[in-house]
Amino acid sequence: MTDKELLARIRNCDREAFDTVYGKYHRDLYFYALKLIKDRDDASDIIQDTFVKLWMNSGSIPPEVNLKSYLSVMVRNRVLNYIRDNRARLLNNYRIIRQRGLWEDNPGPDRLDDMVWTKELEDAIGQLPPQQRKVAELRKEGLSNAEIAKRMNLSVNTINVHYRLMLNSLRNKCGHLVSLVILYVLW
């Protein structure tokens, strides 16, 4: 059965078609989420939530949609929501890992990739105009745009503009980096 046929059946509340889609895409979506957030339990929760949302909202999904792409976008959006909602915990974990030297002391393949990404991101930040660079540095310290505005003696709107320009600049300079890495470090 094609994805279009499966989606049409899911839209009609066909549990067997849903189970088929789940079996077909669960594993790939799980590893996609795991790659982005590096936490097995949270990745599993994100995938479960994604499939629940697929089932609950199946009637509103356009019939011509590419199911695999649709599910991937759903997972990406749930990961971004997860990062947003757990920002403080994620930043704290990131700082602990860096402070304890676990990041550099155990350079397995994933950690080497992370080290390269972090280095490349730091280099790109170093090339930003001074105001944008300062905003990036203060965001990495965990300050909000309002706190940065106060510290830099600028308006919040000015800081928002610098922040957007900084993110666009970093995305352009680090195009092959996952935008999530930038958002994870600077969100």
C-alpha positions, 0 to 999 in steps of 0.5 A: 500500500502506498503512503497516500493510500495509508493516509486516506485510510488513516483519515477514515480512522483505520487502525490497521493503516495507522499501525502500518505507518507506525511500523514503517516510520517509527524507527527512522523518526526515533533516530532522527529525534535522538540525533537532535536531542541526544536523549533516548527517553525524550526522543521516544516521548517525542515520537509517541506524541508525534504519532498521537498527533497524527492520529488525532489530527488525521482528518485535517491532513491534506490528502496530497501531503508526502507522509514521510516529510510530514512526519519528519516536520512534525518531529522537528517541530516537537524537538524545537518545542522540547528545546524551547520548553526545556531550555534551562535544563538543557543549557545546565546539562551542556554547561556541566558537561563542558565544565567537567571536561567530559566533552573533550575528554571522551572524544567518541565519534559523536563528541568529535562531531559536537566539538567540530560544530562547537568550534565552527560555531565559535569561529562564526560568532567571532566573525560577527559585527561587535554588537551581534557578537556581544548579543551571542555571547550574552545569550550563551550565558543564558540572558534573555533579550531584555536582560541583554538590553539592560546590560548593553544599555540598548532597547529591547527592540534593538537587541531583537534586531541584532539577535535576528541578524546574528542568527541569520548570519550564523545560519549563512556562515554555518549552512551545513550545521544543523540550525538546531545546534545554533538554537540550542547554544543561543536560544 
